[in-house]
Amino acid sequence: MEAIVILSDSQLAQGLDSEYLGYYEYDDSFVSSQGYKANLFQSTTPSNGDASGTVSEKCAVFVANGIHYTLKGHISTETMKQIINSLYTS
């Protein structure tokens, strides 16, 4: 099931069919060492009201072996990639 929310005529006119309310922005995409394509996003909202010295929340979305994963954490993009690469290793 997919829910699509159109909040304004201008959003519809621009072809935007999903609204993330400005919480996340695109950060990176990469293919893991196991061959899974992951999309990485980062938070646009500061933590605790102050962004200085705080690592922004990252969110990774990918599908592996038929399972949809969403990983979140206040970590660097490189650390998120390392975590994804560590999945399904023997």
Secondary structure, DSSP 8 states (H G I E B T S, - for coil): --------HHHHHTT-----TTSEEEEEEEE-TTS-EEEEEEESS-GGG--TT----EEEEEEETTEEEEEEESS-HHHHHHHHHHTT--
